[in-house]
């Protein structure tokens, strides 16, 4: 986060530039490799999105451009036609889709926080401050209540965030 503007847009734009650079480098150097090699290269160079789990304050247009860049990288590296469905290709090749990647990063970060042995950090995690923060509200998007997949939670559902799980 850039503190002068209190926005994550610049960090997302940095990641956007990285996605396009990595995709173009991989295409130029490894365009004739087998599908298994290109899958491994894409996972190695395009899926690490450092600090994406901390993005809370950003414009939707920035995230949408990053999603397009991620899909562009997959498309050019695998020589897919322009109108091809990239998400289904990613699932077939065992490459995480953009949304799944972001959800996984958030989930793993929260799990590392919960399992931390640092006393100060553990106190922060166990306090109500975390569950009322903008960060947790953002991380909570994409979660559903246990046992309620396919149903709406309803007004009487428990509001304890620890009773929720991520969709993958």
N, C-alpha and C positions, 0 to 999 in steps of 0.2 A: 504494500500500500504506500502510496506517495502522500506524505502527511500534509503537504501544503494544500492539496486539492481534496484530500480524504477520498480518493478514488483509486480503484484498481485498474482503470482503463489503460494506463501506461504499461503496466505489467502484462496485461492481456495483449497489447499491441506488440510488446517485445516477444511474447510467445508466438504471436501471429507471424512475425518476421522469421522467427526460428523455424516454424512449420514450413513456410514456403522455401526457405533456403535449404532445409534438410531434404525436402521432396525433390527439388531441382538437382541437388548434388547426387542424390541416390539415383535419380533417373539418368543423369549423365554418365554415371560410373557403372551402374549395375543393371541397365535396362535389359540385357540379354541373359540374366541369371534365371535359374529355375524359380518356380512359384514358392517353394519352401524357403529358398534363400531370400527372396524379396519379402516374404512374410516376416522372417526373422529380422531383416534389416529395418522394415517399417516399425516393428515392435520396439526395436532397439533405439531408433533415432527419432521417431515421431510420437510415440506414446508417452515418454516422460514429459509431464507438464509440471514443472517445479512450482510449488506454492499455489497450485490451482485450488487446493482444498481451503485456502484462506481467503479466496476472493469472495467478498460480500457486497461491496459497493461498486457497481459497474453499470454501464449502459447495456441494454440487451443487444444493441446493434454490434457492440464489440465482441460479445460472446458469439453472436451469429456469424460474424466474419471469421472467428477462430474455428467454428464448426465447419464452415465452408473450406477453410484452408486445410483442416485435418482430412476431410473427405477428398479434397483435391490431391493431396499427397498419396492417398490410397489409390485414387483413380489413375494418376499418371504413372505410379510405380508398377501397377498391375496392367497397364495398357487397356483400361476399361473405356468403352465408348462414353461420350459426354452425357448421354441420357440414361446410362446404366444405373441401376439401384445399388449404390455403394454400400448401404447398410446390410443388405442381404449378402453381398460379396464378403464383407467383413465377418459376418457370422459364419459363413461357410469356411473361411480361412482361419478361423479362431483368432481374429483380431478384434479387440474391443471397439464398439462404436463410441463416438464422442461422448454421448450421454452416459453410457455405461462406465467409461473411463473416469469421468468427473465424479460420478456417484461412488465408484470404487475408491478413488483418492480421498474423498470426504469420509467414507466409512472407515478406511484403514487409519486415517489420522485420528478420528475420534476413538477408535479402539486402542491406538497407541497412547492416547491421552488417558484413557480410563485405566490402562494397565501400568501407568507410570509409577515408579517407586519414589519419586520426588515428593516430599511431604507438602511443600507449598503448592505444587501443581495438583496433587491429589485433593487437597482441600478446596482448591478452586473448582475442580471437576465435580466434586461432591456438593458444592454449594448451589444455591438457587440462582446465583448470578449467571452461571453458564446457560441455564435453561431459559433465561429471560433475555439473553443477548441477541443482537442482530446476527452474529456468527452462527449460533445454534439454530436460529430461525431459518437461515439460508441452508444450513446443512440438513435441516429437517425436511426440506422439499424433496420429494421423491421417496418418502417413507410411507409405510402403511402400518396399521395396527396388526399385531399377530392374530391369526385366526380370522381375519376379516378381508382376505383377498377377494376382490370382486364384489364387495359390499361397501356401502357407505357406513362410516363409523357410527353415525347417529349422535343425538345430543347426550345420551347417557354413557357414552364410551369413556373409559379412563383417559385422562390427559397426561399421564406420566410418560415423558419421552423415553424412559428406559424400556417401556413395553412395546417399542416400535422396532422395525427392522427395515433394512434396505431392500429394494427390488433390484434384482440383477437379471 
